[in-house]
Amino acid sequence: MIVSSPSGAGKTTLTHRLLREFANLQFSVSFTTRPIRPGERDGVDYHFVDAQTFEQMIARGEFAEHAFVHGNRYGTANAVVEQALVAGKDVICDVDWQGGEALANQWPSDALKIFILPPDLATLAERLRRRATDAPEVIERRLHKAIEELGHFHEYQDLVVNDDLERAYGVLRALYLVRKAESDPRAAPSPEALAALNEIVDRNRATRPEAHARGLIGHAHEH
């Protein structure tokens, strides 16, 4: 399960809630060279390493994907995903579009790609500023990067607008459970429950979130 979004769109909140509900779902803890933030834990939020260690891991071919984002390196280790899959776990990866593309190429038959969209650009900017963990220039850089990231929405199977946390989570949850039922019929819920989940997915697609994404991009270019 590959979940991407611009910074501040809420993907971390949504994915962590999914992890709390489903014990069989494992978070792929990425490696990064960025400094640890207050409240974060090494090995839980990220594996925090220095640039030299990261480069050595690249040289040894240890990453399924890695990218340079906001001035820092990020990467998903092959071993983390493979070990989870061998153990019968589902894996959720919180990555940018570059990482999502690389992971989907490596596990094409297993990948479910979902893109989380903000309700509008003003909300996105406000969420970034409320974090108060980044310098103002970093926040502005992230806003510019967000527009670039939005341009890759069409590479994802499903889009979810995070305009209401409960609704957005319901859609993300339904997407996961429907795909799980398709890949493992033994894990499928009752026919009635599956029909209700499919209705949530269909209703989300009927809202045409791709049109919303194009509108966000158009609005950004106007300003």
C-alpha positions in Angstrom: 0.0 0.0 0.0 1.7 3.1 -1.3 0.3 6.4 0.1 1.6 9.7 -1.1 0.6 13.4 -0.8 2.1 16.9 -0.7 3.5 17.7 2.8 0.6 18.9 5.0 -2.2 17.0 3.2 -2.6 14.6 6.1 -1.3 11.3 4.8 0.7 10.5 8.0 -2.4 11.1 10.2 -4.4 8.8 8.0 -1.9 6.0 7.6 -1.1 5.9 11.3 -4.8 5.5 12.1 -5.0 2.6 9.6 -2.1 1.0 11.3 -3.8 1.3 14.7 -6.9 -0.4 13.4 -5.3 -3.3 11.5 -2.7 -5.4 13.3 -1.7 -7.2 10.0 -0.6 -3.9 8.5 3.0 -3.0 9.0 4.5 0.5 8.5 7.6 0.6 6.4 10.0 2.8 8.4 12.1 4.8 5.9 15.7 5.9 6.3 16.5 9.6 6.2 19.4 12.0 6.6 17.2 14.8 7.9 17.5 15.8 11.6 15.2 14.2 14.1 12.2 16.5 15.1 10.9 16.9 18.7 8.7 14.0 19.6 10.1 11.7 16.9 11.7 8.3 17.7 14.5 6.7 15.9 13.4 3.4 14.4 9.8 4.3 14.8 9.1 7.4 12.8 12.3 7.0 10.7 15.7 5.4 10.8 17.9 8.5 11.2 21.3 8.1 9.6 24.1 10.4 8.4 24.8 11.1 4.7 27.8 8.7 4.6 25.8 5.8 5.9 23.0 6.5 3.5 25.4 6.6 0.5 26.9 3.3 1.6 23.5 1.7 1.7 22.8 3.0 -1.9 26.2 1.5 -3.0 25.2 -1.9 -1.5 21.9 -1.8 -3.3 19.9 -1.9 -0.1 17.1 0.5 -1.1 13.9 -0.4 -3.0 13.7 3.3 -3.6 15.5 6.5 -2.5 15.1 10.1 -3.3 16.4 13.6 -2.5 13.5 15.6 -1.0 13.5 19.0 0.7 17.3 18.9 0.9 17.5 15.5 2.6 17.7 11.9 1.5 14.9 9.4 2.1 14.8 5.7 1.3 12.8 2.5 1.7 15.0 -0.6 2.4 14.3 -3.7 0.4 14.7 -5.9 3.5 11.9 -4.1 5.5 9.3 -4.8 2.8 10.5 -8.3 1.9 10.6 -9.5 5.6 7.0 -8.2 6.1 5.7 -9.8 3.0 7.3 -13.2 3.8 5.8 -13.0 7.3 2.3 -12.6 5.7 2.0 -8.9 6.6 0.6 -6.1 4.5 3.0 -3.1 4.2 2.1 0.5 4.1 4.7 3.0 2.7 4.4 6.7 3.3 6.5 8.1 0.4 6.6 10.8 -2.2 5.7 10.3 -5.9 9.3 9.3 -6.8 9.3 6.6 -4.1 5.8 5.5 -5.1 6.9 5.0 -8.7 10.0 3.0 -7.7 8.1 0.8 -5.3 5.3 0.1 -7.8 7.9 -0.9 -10.4 9.5 -3.3 -8.0 6.3 -4.9 -6.7 3.9 -4.3 -9.7 1.4 -7.0 -8.9 1.2 -6.1 -5.2 1.1 -2.3 -5.3 -1.9 -0.2 -4.4 -1.2 3.4 -5.0 -3.3 6.1 -3.2 -2.8 9.9 -3.4 -4.1 12.1 -0.6 -5.2 15.6 -1.8 -5.7 18.7 0.4 -9.1 20.4 0.3 -7.4 23.6 -1.0 -4.0 25.3 -1.1 -4.8 27.7 1.8 -5.5 24.8 4.1 -2.3 23.1 3.0 -0.2 26.2 3.8 -1.9 26.6 7.2 -1.2 23.0 8.1 2.5 23.4 7.3 2.7 26.6 9.3 0.9 25.1 12.3 3.6 22.5 12.6 6.1 25.1 13.8 8.9 22.7 13.5 10.3 24.1 10.2 11.8 27.5 9.5 9.7 29.9 7.4 11.9 29.4 4.3 11.5 25.6 4.6 7.7 26.0 4.8 7.8 28.1 1.6 10.0 25.6 -0.1 7.6 22.8 0.9 4.7 24.8 -0.6 6.4 25.1 -3.9 7.3 21.4 -3.8 3.7 20.6 -3.1 2.5 22.0 -6.4 5.1 19.9 -8.2 3.9 16.8 -6.3 0.3 17.4 -7.1 1.2 17.2 -10.8 1.8 13.4 -10.4 -1.7 12.6 -9.1 -2.6 10.8 -12.4 0.1 8.1 -11.6 -2.1 6.8 -8.7 -5.0 4.3 -8.8 -7.1 6.2 -6.4 -7.3 9.8 -5.0 -8.7 10.8 -1.7 -9.5 14.4 -0.8 -8.8 15.0 2.9 -11.5 17.7 3.4 -13.0 15.8 6.3 -10.8 13.4 8.3 -13.5 10.9 9.1 -14.7 10.7 5.5 -11.1 10.5 4.1 -10.2 7.8 6.6 -13.3 5.8 5.6 -12.3 5.9 2.0 -8.7 4.9 2.7 -9.9 2.1 4.9 -12.3 0.8 2.2 -9.7 0.9 -0.5 -7.4 -1.2 1.7 -10.0 -3.8 2.6 -11.4 -4.1 -0.9 -7.9 -4.7 -2.3 -7.2 -7.2 0.5 -10.3 -9.1 -0.3 -9.4 -9.2 -4.0 -5.9 -10.5 -3.3 -6.9 -12.9 -0.5 -10.5 -14.2 -0.7 -10.0 -15.9 2.7 -9.6 -12.4 4.3 -12.8 -11.1 2.6 -15.5 -9.8 4.9 -19.2 -10.9 4.5 -20.8 -10.2 1.1 -22.8 -7.4 2.7 -19.8 -5.8 4.3 -17.8 -6.0 1.1 -20.7 -4.5 -0.9 -20.7 -1.6 1.6 -17.0 -1.1 1.2 -17.2 -1.1 -2.6 -20.0 1.5 -2.4 -17.7 3.8 -0.4 -14.9 3.4 -3.0 -17.4 4.0 -5.9 -18.9 7.0 -4.2 -15.4 8.5 -3.7 -14.6 8.0 -7.4 -17.9 9.5 -8.4 -16.8 12.8 -6.7 -14.2 13.1 -9.4 -11.2 13.8 -7.2 -9.0 14.0 -10.3 -10.9 17.2 -11.3 -10.2 18.6 -7.8 -6.5 17.8 -8.3 -6.4 19.6 -11.6 -8.2 22.6 -10.0 -5.6 22.8 -7.3 -2.8 22.9 -9.9 -4.6 25.5 -12.0 -5.2 27.7 -9.0 -1.5 27.5 -8.0 -0.4 28.5 -11.4 -2.8 31.5 -11.4 -1.0 32.7 -8.3 
